[in-house]
């Protein structure tokens, strides 16, 4: 598949990194020579120095033979123009990154489609939606939904006095007759694919697949009962905090601390039941004066990653139950489970996950990247009869670096055994490490 990416920044580079490992024909366009040189030395991609909203540059990228054109620069207008031109010049599908939340509204999507922009994504809106999910399940560090919420993927740290400590996966399954399955274990910086004989340790960060109705039972069995959330403090007034507050302010007591006076006025105008405080978000004494120690959740979304991490850690020392920090550096997300911040979120990774499902080979329904885990969780649909539907799973040459977490058949969530046989229209949720992604795509093609 030929894919052209306009923008070699965080989103573009992250996309190209994963897609190039799956042997796609990748071309990256950018106006900055240094970022292209970095991409070329680290990835198996072709680079073009130029403006993606230029017809000549798009023709140089052989746009007429392009399967997917992704415009993910930081300039919304350039992305829209580039997609329109790319579509007119022959690109089969176009996706644009935008910043203006108003353009996401349903009534505008048909207008974009008519112009030649097939899909639009807003990293900030997607980040706000992830924050809302994390608040709804306050005990977890990560929360993803599949099949419109029927199936949940959640991340949990195993701590004393959990009965899971010291037991193998098989022992837990036999004793608890569980309807959930661990799909990955993060132990320090190591990603472990859980097998029947894998023994769990205190401090393991485990990602589970479970039916949404079984989430509460899973949390209780692990020793993490539901926590009542009443008050939330955001630092940083921007699209993320505004959009999240709009969804949360009628349920929780929300406070937002922001230094910029114009942003404060904007929030007062747009929010109905949120306390907006003008002040320096990095001033920890101010945050304490404004009641930080009485907050249940602290969410740091300022433009400075270090400020977000440090203030979150300090909030932890005051006994705040849950902390969420927005980070720009992709490397920071790999240490989130080891330094004390409950959850770190990255707009670039969230946006890339949203885009991946339009790019992957096979019938991909959804995709997610887990913080610190070197792999992807992918939901495939069995769309035709093949060897996957004729043999039990134990007889299929499944890559060692991949694991099936769950199968969704109609409205039922199934944790499959080796004797399980897949059927057409089954939806299969898989964790695949980078080396296995290409093989998995071939199986489900």
LUMDREN-33291 format. One record per residue (C-alpha): x, y, z; residue number from 1. Coordinates in steps of 0.2 Angstrom, whole numbers, plus 2048, in hexadecimal, padded with zeros to 3 digits. Layout:
BEGIN
+-----+-----+-----+-----+
|  xx |  yy |  zz |  nr |
+-----+-----+-----+-----+
|   X |   Y |   Z | NUM |
...
+-----+-----+-----+-----+
This chain:
BEGIN
+-----+-----+-----+-----+
|  xx |  yy |  zz |  nr |
+-----+-----+-----+-----+
| 800 | 800 | 800 |   1 |
| 807 | 811 | 7FB |   2 |
| 804 | 81E | 809 |   3 |
| 809 | 830 | 808 |   4 |
| 80B | 83A | 819 |   5 |
| 80B | 84D | 819 |   6 |
| 814 | 852 | 829 |   7 |
| 823 | 84A | 831 |   8 |
| 820 | 850 | 843 |   9 |
| 81A | 845 | 851 |  10 |
| 80A | 83E | 849 |  11 |
| 812 | 83B | 838 |  12 |
| 822 | 833 | 83E |  13 |
| 818 | 828 | 84A |  14 |
| 80D | 822 | 83C |  15 |
| 81C | 820 | 830 |  16 |
| 825 | 816 | 83D |  17 |
| 818 | 809 | 83F |  18 |
| 812 | 808 | 82D |  19 |
| 824 | 806 | 826 |  20 |
| 826 | 7F7 | 831 |  21 |
| 817 | 7EF | 828 |  22 |
| 820 | 7F2 | 818 |  23 |
| 815 | 7FF | 811 |  24 |
| 81C | 80B | 803 |  25 |
| 81D | 81B | 80E |  26 |
| 821 | 82D | 808 |  27 |
| 822 | 83B | 814 |  28 |
| 821 | 84D | 80F |  29 |
| 827 | 85C | 81A |  30 |
| 82D | 86D | 818 |  31 |
| 83B | 86B | 825 |  32 |
| 84B | 862 | 81F |  33 |
| 851 | 85D | 830 |  34 |
| 841 | 853 | 835 |  35 |
| 841 | 84A | 824 |  36 |
| 854 | 846 | 826 |  37 |
| 84F | 83F | 837 |  38 |
| 841 | 834 | 830 |  39 |
| 84C | 82E | 822 |  40 |
| 85A | 828 | 82E |  41 |
| 84E | 81F | 83A |  42 |
| 841 | 818 | 82E |  43 |
| 83F | 80F | 81D |  44 |
| 836 | 81D | 814 |  45 |
| 838 | 829 | 806 |  46 |
| 838 | 83C | 80A |  47 |
| 834 | 84B | 800 |  48 |
| 838 | 85D | 805 |  49 |
| 82A | 868 | 800 |  50 |
| 818 | 86F | 804 |  51 |
| 80B | 861 | 803 |  52 |
| 7FE | 86E | 7FE |  53 |
| 808 | 871 | 7EE |  54 |
| 802 | 867 | 7DE |  55 |
| 814 | 864 | 7D9 |  56 |
| 819 | 85D | 7E9 |  57 |
| 80B | 851 | 7E9 |  58 |
| 80F | 84C | 7D8 |  59 |
| 821 | 849 | 7DD |  60 |
| 81A | 83D | 7EA |  61 |
| 811 | 833 | 7DC |  62 |
| 800 | 838 | 7E4 |  63 |
| 7F6 | 830 | 7D6 |  64 |
| 7FB | 81F | 7DC |  65 |
| 7F9 | 822 | 7EF |  66 |
| 7ED | 817 | 7F9 |  67 |
| 7EC | 823 | 808 |  68 |
| 7F1 | 835 | 80A |  69 |
| 7F3 | 83B | 81C |  70 |
| 7F5 | 84E | 81F |  71 |
| 7FB | 84F | 831 |  72 |
| 805 | 85F | 832 |  73 |
| 801 | 86C | 840 |  74 |
| 7F9 | 878 | 833 |  75 |
| 7E7 | 874 | 831 |  76 |
| 7E4 | 87E | 821 |  77 |
| 7F3 | 876 | 818 |  78 |
| 7EC | 865 | 81D |  79 |
| 7DB | 868 | 816 |  80 |
| 7E2 | 86F | 806 |  81 |
| 7EF | 861 | 804 |  82 |
| 7E1 | 854 | 806 |  83 |
| 7D6 | 85D | 7F9 |  84 |
| 7E4 | 85E | 7EC |  85 |
| 7E9 | 84C | 7F0 |  86 |
| 7D8 | 845 | 7ED |  87 |
| 7D6 | 84F | 7DD |  88 |
| 7E7 | 848 | 7D7 |  89 |
| 7E2 | 836 | 7DA |  90 |
| 7E5 | 831 | 7EC |  91 |
| 7D8 | 824 | 7F1 |  92 |
| 7D6 | 829 | 803 |  93 |
| 7DA | 839 | 80C |  94 |
| 7DB | 83D | 81F |  95 |
| 7DE | 84E | 826 |  96 |
| 7E3 | 854 | 838 |  97 |
| 7DA | 863 | 83D |  98 |
| 7DA | 86E | 84D |  99 |
| 7CA | 878 | 84C | 100 |
| 7BD | 86D | 856 | 101 |
| 7AF | 875 | 84D | 102 |
| 7B4 | 86D | 83D | 103 |
| 7B1 | 85C | 845 | 104 |
| 79E | 85E | 846 | 105 |
| 794 | 852 | 83C | 106 |
| 78C | 85E | 831 | 107 |
| 79D | 864 | 82A | 108 |
| 7A3 | 852 | 826 | 109 |
| 799 | 851 | 816 | 110 |
| 7A1 | 861 | 810 | 111 |
| 7B2 | 85B | 813 | 112 |
| 7AE | 84B | 80A | 113 |
| 7A8 | 855 | 7FB | 114 |
| 7B8 | 85F | 7FA | 115 |
| 7C3 | 84F | 7FB | 116 |
| 7C7 | 84D | 80D | 117 |
| 7C1 | 83B | 812 | 118 |
| 7C5 | 83C | 825 | 119 |
| 7C9 | 849 | 831 | 120 |
| 7D1 | 847 | 842 | 121 |
| 7D4 | 853 | 851 | 122 |
| 7E2 | 84C | 85D | 123 |
| 7DC | 858 | 86A | 124 |
| 7CA | 852 | 86A | 125 |
| 7D0 | 840 | 86A | 126 |
| 7DB | 844 | 879 | 127 |
| 7CC | 84C | 882 | 128 |
| 7C2 | 83C | 87E | 129 |
| 7CF | 831 | 886 | 130 |
| 7D0 | 83C | 895 | 131 |
| 7BD | 83A | 897 | 132 |
| 7BE | 827 | 896 | 133 |
| 7CC | 827 | 8A3 | 134 |
| 7C2 | 830 | 8AF | 135 |
| 7B3 | 824 | 8AD | 136 |
| 7BF | 816 | 8B2 | 137 |
| 7C9 | 81F | 8BF | 138 |
| 7D3 | 80F | 8C5 | 139 |
| 7DB | 80C | 8B4 | 140 |
| 7E9 | 814 | 8AB | 141 |
| 7E4 | 810 | 89A | 142 |
| 7D2 | 80E | 892 | 143 |
| 7CE | 809 | 880 | 144 |
| 7BD | 804 | 87A | 145 |
| 7B9 | 7F8 | 86B | 146 |
| 7A9 | 7F4 | 863 | 147 |
| 7A1 | 804 | 869 | 148 |
| 7A5 | 800 | 87B | 149 |
| 7A0 | 7EE | 87B | 150 |
| 7B2 | 7E9 | 87F | 151 |
| 7BE | 7F3 | 88A | 152 |
| 7D1 | 7F2 | 88A | 153 |
| 7D7 | 7F9 | 89B | 154 |
| 7E8 | 7FB | 8A3 | 155 |
| 7EB | 7F7 | 8B6 | 156 |
| 7FA | 7F6 | 8C1 | 157 |
| 7FA | 7E7 | 8CD | 158 |
| 7FD | 7EC | 8DF | 159 |
| 7FB | 7E5 | 8F0 | 160 |
| 7F0 | 7DD | 8F6 | 161 |
| 7EA | 7D6 | 8E5 | 162 |
| 7E7 | 7C4 | 8E4 | 163 |
| 7EF | 7C4 | 8D2 | 164 |
| 801 | 7C6 | 8D9 | 165 |
| 80B | 7B6 | 8D8 | 166 |
| 7FF | 7AD | 8CE | 167 |
| 800 | 7A7 | 8BC | 168 |
| 7F3 | 7AC | 8AF | 169 |
| 7ED | 79A | 8AE | 170 |
| 7EA | 799 | 8C1 | 171 |
| 7E0 | 7A9 | 8C1 | 172 |
| 7D5 | 7A3 | 8B2 | 173 |
| 7D1 | 792 | 8BB | 174 |
| 7CD | 79A | 8CC | 175 |
| 7C4 | 7A9 | 8C6 | 176 |
| 7BB | 7A2 | 8B6 | 177 |
| 7BF | 7B3 | 8AF | 178 |
| 7B7 | 7BC | 8A0 | 179 |
| 7C6 | 7C7 | 89D | 180 |
| 7D7 | 7C4 | 896 | 181 |
| 7E8 | 7CC | 899 | 182 |
| 7EF | 7D2 | 888 | 183 |
| 800 | 7DA | 88D | 184 |
| 80A | 7DC | 89D | 185 |
| 816 | 7EB | 89F | 186 |
| 823 | 7E6 | 8AC | 187 |
| 82F | 7F5 | 8AD | 188 |
| 834 | 7F9 | 89B | 189 |
| 831 | 7E7 | 895 | 190 |
| 821 | 7E2 | 88B | 191 |
| 81C | 7D0 | 88F | 192 |
| 80E | 7C7 | 886 | 193 |
| 805 | 7BD | 893 | 194 |
| 804 | 7AA | 892 | 195 |
| 7FC | 79D | 89D | 196 |
| 80C | 79B | 8A7 | 197 |
| 810 | 7AD | 8A9 | 198 |
| 811 | 7B1 | 8BC | 199 |
| 80B | 7C3 | 8C1 | 200 |
| 815 | 7CE | 8CC | 201 |
| 811 | 7DD | 8D7 | 202 |
| 814 | 7ED | 8CD | 203 |
| 80F | 7E4 | 8BC | 204 |
| 805 | 7EF | 8B1 | 205 |
| 7F8 | 7E4 | 8A8 | 206 |
| 7ED | 7E8 | 899 | 207 |
| 7DD | 7DE | 89A | 208 |
| 7D0 | 7DB | 88C | 209 |
| 7BE | 7D9 | 894 | 210 |
| 7AC | 7DC | 890 | 211 |
| 7A7 | 7ED | 896 | 212 |
| 79A | 7E6 | 8A2 | 213 |
| 7A7 | 7DC | 8AA | 214 |
| 7B4 | 7EA | 8AD | 215 |
| 7AD | 7ED | 8BF | 216 |
| 7AF | 7DB | 8C4 | 217 |
| 7C1 | 7DB | 8BD | 218 |
| 7C6 | 7EA | 8C7 | 219 |
| 7BF | 7E3 | 8D7 | 220 |
| 7C7 | 7D2 | 8D4 | 221 |
| 7D8 | 7DB | 8D2 | 222 |
| 7D5 | 7E5 | 8E1 | 223 |
| 7D1 | 7F6 | 8D9 | 224 |
| 7BE | 7F9 | 8DE | 225 |
| 7B6 | 808 | 8D5 | 226 |
| 7BB | 819 | 8DC | 227 |
| 7AF | 827 | 8DE | 228 |
| 7B5 | 837 | 8D4 | 229 |
| 7AE | 848 | 8D9 | 230 |
| 7BA | 855 | 8D5 | 231 |
| 7C7 | 858 | 8C7 | 232 |
| 7D4 | 865 | 8C4 | 233 |
| 7DB | 869 | 8B3 | 234 |
| 7EB | 874 | 8B0 | 235 |
| 7EC | 87B | 89F | 236 |
| 7DE | 883 | 895 | 237 |
| 7DD | 87D | 883 | 238 |
| 7D2 | 872 | 878 | 239 |
| 7D5 | 862 | 882 | 240 |
| 7D0 | 869 | 893 | 241 |
| 7C1 | 873 | 88C | 242 |
| 7BA | 864 | 882 | 243 |
| 7BD | 858 | 891 | 244 |
| 7B5 | 864 | 89D | 245 |
| 7A6 | 866 | 892 | 246 |
| 7A3 | 854 | 893 | 247 |
| 7A7 | 853 | 8A6 | 248 |
| 7A1 | 863 | 8AE | 249 |
| 78F | 85D | 8B1 | 250 |
| 795 | 84E | 8BA | 251 |
| 7A4 | 854 | 8C4 | 252 |
| 7AB | 863 | 8CC | 253 |
| 7B7 | 86A | 8BF | 254 |
| 7C5 | 877 | 8C2 | 255 |
| 7D1 | 87D | 8B4 | 256 |
| 7E0 | 888 | 8B8 | 257 |
| 7E7 | 892 | 8A9 | 258 |
| 7F3 | 8A1 | 8A8 | 259 |
| 7ED | 8A9 | 898 | 260 |
| 7DF | 8B5 | 89B | 261 |
| 7D8 | 8B3 | 889 | 262 |
| 7D7 | 8A0 | 88B | 263 |
| 7CF | 8A3 | 89C | 264 |
| 7C1 | 8AE | 895 | 265 |
| 7BF | 8A1 | 887 | 266 |
| 7BC | 893 | 894 | 267 |
| 7B0 | 89E | 89E | 268 |
| 7A6 | 8A1 | 88E | 269 |
| 7A6 | 88F | 888 | 270 |
| 7A4 | 885 | 899 | 271 |
| 794 | 886 | 8A4 | 272 |
| 799 | 87E | 8B4 | 273 |
| 7AC | 87F | 8B5 | 274 |
| 7B7 | 889 | 8C1 | 275 |
| 7C4 | 892 | 8B6 | 276 |
| 7D3 | 899 | 8C0 | 277 |
| 7DF | 8A5 | 8B8 | 278 |
| 7F1 | 8A0 | 8BF | 279 |
| 801 | 898 | 8BB | 280 |
| 7FE | 885 | 8B9 | 281 |
| 810 | 881 | 8BE | 282 |
| 80E | 88A | 8CE | 283 |
| 80B | 87C | 8DA | 284 |
| 808 | 887 | 8E9 | 285 |
| 7F9 | 88F | 8DF | 286 |
| 7F2 | 87E | 8DB | 287 |
| 7F3 | 879 | 8ED | 288 |
| 7EA | 889 | 8F2 | 289 |
| 7DC | 885 | 8E5 | 290 |
| 7D9 | 875 | 8ED | 291 |
| 7E4 | 868 | 8E4 | 292 |
| 7E5 | 85D | 8F3 | 293 |
| 7D2 | 85B | 8F3 | 294 |
| 7D1 | 856 | 8E1 | 295 |
| 7CE | 844 | 8DC | 296 |
| 7D6 | 846 | 8CB | 297 |
| 7E4 | 851 | 8C4 | 298 |
| 7E6 | 854 | 8B1 | 299 |
| 7F4 | 85D | 8AA | 300 |
| 7F3 | 863 | 898 | 301 |
| 7FE | 872 | 897 | 302 |
| 809 | 874 | 887 | 303 |
| 818 | 86F | 892 | 304 |
| 81A | 85C | 895 | 305 |
| 827 | 85E | 8A3 | 306 |
| 81B | 86A | 8AC | 307 |
| 80D | 85D | 8AA | 308 |
| 817 | 84F | 8B1 | 309 |
| 81E | 858 | 8C0 | 310 |
| 80E | 85F | 8C5 | 311 |
| 806 | 84E | 8C3 | 312 |
| 813 | 846 | 8CE | 313 |
| 811 | 854 | 8DB | 314 |
| 7FE | 851 | 8DB | 315 |
| 801 | 83F | 8DF | 316 |
| 80B | 844 | 8EE | 317 |
| 7FC | 84E | 8F4 | 318 |
| 7F1 | 83E | 8F3 | 319 |
| 7E8 | 842 | 8E3 | 320 |
| 7E0 | 831 | 8DE | 321 |
| 7E3 | 832 | 8CB | 322 |
| 7EF | 83D | 8C0 | 323 |
| 7F0 | 83F | 8AD | 324 |
| 7FE | 848 | 8A4 | 325 |
| 7FE | 84D | 892 | 326 |
| 80F | 84B | 88A | 327 |
| 816 | 850 | 879 | 328 |
| 826 | 845 | 879 | 329 |
| 821 | 833 | 874 | 330 |
| 82F | 82C | 87F | 331 |
| 826 | 832 | 88E | 332 |
| 818 | 826 | 88C | 333 |
| 823 | 817 | 88E | 334 |
| 827 | 81C | 8A0 | 335 |
| 816 | 821 | 8A6 | 336 |
| 814 | 811 | 8B0 | 337 |
| 825 | 813 | 8B9 | 338 |
| 826 | 824 | 8BF | 339 |
| 815 | 827 | 8C9 | 340 |
| 80A | 830 | 8BD | 341 |
| 7FA | 825 | 8BB | 342 |
| 7F8 | 829 | 8A8 | 343 |
| 801 | 832 | 89B | 344 |
| 7F8 | 836 | 88B | 345 |
| 800 | 83C | 87A | 346 |
| 7F5 | 844 | 86D | 347 |
| 801 | 83E | 85F | 348 |
| 7FF | 82B | 864 | 349 |
| 7EC | 82D | 866 | 350 |
| 7EA | 835 | 855 | 351 |
| 7F5 | 828 | 84D | 352 |
| 7EA | 81A | 855 | 353 |
| 7DB | 822 | 84D | 354 |
| 7E3 | 823 | 83C | 355 |
| 7EA | 811 | 83C | 356 |
| 7DA | 809 | 839 | 357 |
| 7D8 | 811 | 828 | 358 |
| 7EA | 80C | 823 | 359 |
| 7EC | 7FA | 829 | 360 |
| 7EA | 7EB | 81D | 361 |
| 7DC | 7DF | 822 | 362 |
| 7CB | 7E4 | 829 | 363 |
| 7D1 | 7EE | 837 | 364 |
| 7C3 | 7F5 | 843 | 365 |
| 7CD | 7FE | 850 | 366 |
| 7DF | 800 | 856 | 367 |
| 7E8 | 806 | 866 | 368 |
| 7F9 | 809 | 86D | 369 |
| 7FC | 805 | 87F | 370 |
| 807 | 811 | 88A | 371 |
| 818 | 809 | 88B | 372 |
| 814 | 7F9 | 882 | 373 |
| 81E | 7F6 | 872 | 374 |
| 80F | 7F0 | 867 | 375 |
| 7FE | 7F3 | 861 | 376 |
| 7ED | 7ED | 865 | 377 |
| 7E3 | 7EA | 855 | 378 |
| 7D1 | 7E4 | 853 | 379 |
| 7CF | 7DA | 842 | 380 |
| 7BF | 7D4 | 83B | 381 |
| 7BE | 7C3 | 833 | 382 |
| 7B7 | 7C8 | 822 | 383 |
| 7B9 | 7B8 | 818 | 384 |
| 7BB | 7A5 | 81A | 385 |
| 7CE | 7A0 | 81B | 386 |
| 7D9 | 795 | 825 | 387 |
| 7D5 | 7A0 | 834 | 388 |
| 7C3 | 799 | 834 | 389 |
| 7C7 | 787 | 830 | 390 |
| 7D4 | 783 | 83E | 391 |
| 7D4 | 785 | 850 | 392 |
| 7E0 | 793 | 856 | 393 |
| 7ED | 787 | 85D | 394 |
| 7F0 | 780 | 84B | 395 |
| 7F2 | 791 | 843 | 396 |
| 804 | 798 | 841 | 397 |
| 801 | 7A7 | 84C | 398 |
| 810 | 7B2 | 84F | 399 |
| 819 | 7B0 | 860 | 400 |
| 819 | 7C3 | 862 | 401 |
| 806 | 7C4 | 861 | 402 |
| 7F8 | 7BF | 86C | 403 |
| 7E5 | 7BE | 86A | 404 |
| 7DC | 7C7 | 879 | 405 |
| 7CA | 7C4 | 874 | 406 |
| 7BD | 7C0 | 867 | 407 |
| 7AD | 7C9 | 865 | 408 |
| 79F | 7BE | 85D | 409 |
| 78F | 7C8 | 85B | 410 |
| 78D | 7CF | 86C | 411 |
| 797 | 7C3 | 875 | 412 |
| 7A9 | 7C6 | 87B | 413 |
| 7B3 | 7B5 | 87B | 414 |
| 7C4 | 7B2 | 882 | 415 |
| 7CA | 7A4 | 876 | 416 |
| 7D3 | 794 | 87A | 417 |
| 7DF | 78B | 86E | 418 |
| 7D0 | 780 | 869 | 419 |
| 7C6 | 790 | 863 | 420 |
| 7C1 | 791 | 851 | 421 |
| 7BE | 7A2 | 849 | 422 |
| 7AF | 7A6 | 83F | 423 |
| 7AB | 7B3 | 831 | 424 |
| 7A6 | 7C4 | 839 | 425 |
| 7AF | 7C0 | 849 | 426 |
| 7B9 | 7CF | 84F | 427 |
| 7CA | 7CA | 856 | 428 |
| 7D4 | 7D5 | 862 | 429 |
| 7E7 | 7D2 | 861 | 430 |
| 7F6 | 7DA | 869 | 431 |
| 805 | 7D9 | 85D | 432 |
| 817 | 7DE | 860 | 433 |
| 81F | 7E8 | 851 | 434 |
| 827 | 7D8 | 84A | 435 |
| 816 | 7CF | 849 | 436 |
| 80B | 7DD | 841 | 437 |
| 80F | 7D8 | 82F | 438 |
| 80C | 7C6 | 832 | 439 |
| 7FB | 7C9 | 83B | 440 |
| 7F6 | 7D4 | 82D | 441 |
| 7F9 | 7C6 | 820 | 442 |
| 7EE | 7BA | 82B | 443 |
| 7E0 | 7C6 | 82C | 444 |
| 7E1 | 7CD | 81A | 445 |
+-----+-----+-----+-----+
